[in-house]
Amino acid sequence: MKVTKFLFISMYMSLTTLLNAAPKLEIKDPYVRGMPPGAPNTAAYFELTNKGTTPLVLVGAHTEVARKVELHDTVMDDQMMSMKAVPKLTLGPGETKKLESGGLHLMLLQVQSLDENTEILIELEFDDGISIPIIFPVRSVKKETQRNEHR
């Protein structure tokens, strides 16, 4: 199924909730890291800002290209970096969180093959029942490394 069809169906089904949530939420620079051949998992990154006056609580996400999506954090444990699942991400009014490599991120598990320079739909799920579809471009790992070196 094409991304445009995903987007249309998702937006149609949640139009009312989107209209209520959209002014409260700002999402910048969403992307999914491209995958080397044979890799089963990847990650999605973005910046999330709560523009509302009440807390927003991200409790999950889903996409049709991965069997499961989890919110993860990268932590130092006995001088070793590891990732652990996080049950939720709370953003207070006016707060911004950056989901990035080496920190908080969405982990896409058991992913179908992703082509670089394409887009996928990921729906962010909040504790109030709102689900917001976001288009994430797939960036090559090589281009992402170059981009980070130039910052």
Secondary structure, 3 states (H helix, E strand, C coil): CCHHHHHHHHHHHCHHHHHHHHHHEEEEEEEEECCCCCCCCEEEEEEEEECCCCCEEEEEEECCCEEEEEEEEEEEECCEEEEEECCCEEECCCCEEEECCCCCEEEEEEECCCCCCCEEEEEEEECCCCEEEEEEEEECHHHHHHHHHCC
